Amino acid sequence: MDVKAGEKRHGLGVWLAAGIGIPFLAYAGICLAIGAGVDDAVGRARVSFPGDPGKALIAVATSEDFPLKDRNRAIWALGQMGQVRAVAPLETLLTGKPCDHATAVCQRELRRAVRQCRRGVNLTRWTWRRSVL
């Protein structure tokens, strides 16, 4: 066997491993970061509403007693969790107007959460689902 041919195959294997490994590691990192964010949102919601994580997040998202930042985070977490029961409560928050982050929850995030709660595509849900529910 030609030594140069063996070196080429070895070099190809390194590039192939890097081409698969680096995106996989990036995906895993994103999944873990999203999972940590969901866990954090659930933990904060459970301080005021102990028990079921979905119900706690819905309560925070729909309550005007919480700062918009907390409500937006709860909406985001509900979308990440794909909570079907959150669709109706979240839809009541839709205004059809452009986002006004100073006075209302983020409409763009709200539309995305509703879509994900209706079982839209969510490629990261598997990483944290058991830890929260």
Steps between C-alpha positions, in 0.01 A plus 500: 500500500619845414592702811360822353162334437487386864585851617223644281243264648616584852476871423152452354395315817617789718309750289193279497512457879541875546220568253263281699639556850510879507136550393390227742684669788347835406153344488555331838617831650194683369271226634659516843477880510133494402433227756665708771286798399182294516599357839568853626166633375315208660687547827412869512135432416476231766604750767162671456303201368629171647415177329449430133762679287266567207231651720758710683640641175151570362414685820811719474456561126141615534532700822554874485642480853837391361755710310493466122843338506369215718184464294698487175733237648201290608352528150830393347527203739144389423587499131817301564299250706230476232224528759181436298282624787675838478368578151168654609644713784785621279266586215314738732822704519533540122416853394577486129706816545875544466712430807507770763737359758445793734130429554413146386643151465703435187257418222762328287599266786134446578421393141801266502397348834144441379636330186732278708221418745294381205777246445716700269857390434724508806831317456625570852206386716644153570796631701311640798147362481541238775673741738208746505189287471 
